[in-house]
Amino acid sequence: MVEELYKQHKIEEIIGNITKSPPDEDLAQDIYLTLLEKDQQFLKELNEKKQLIYYITKIITNNVRSKTSPYYYKYKRYENKKVSINEIPNTIYNTLRTETDL
């Protein structure tokens, strides 16, 4: 079942719909892993009840929006701490550049 979702890029499609941006491959892989760790009979029953896509959408939404999700702790919490080279004051940048030119 998870293999079919993978072949159809269904997780990536749902991520794109939720985030309105290109799918994050790390998130997609985490969702596939989560689904593989679930009881496959449970997933099959959800699929038969036409609730599997809703279930997956909920997992993705929780991961994207929650600051306590495993995805947030692995990847997103560092995103706000990234600094662009343009944000570094020229004096610091020039000092760093001269040190690396040695």
Beta strands, then each sheet from edge to edge (+ up, - down):
end
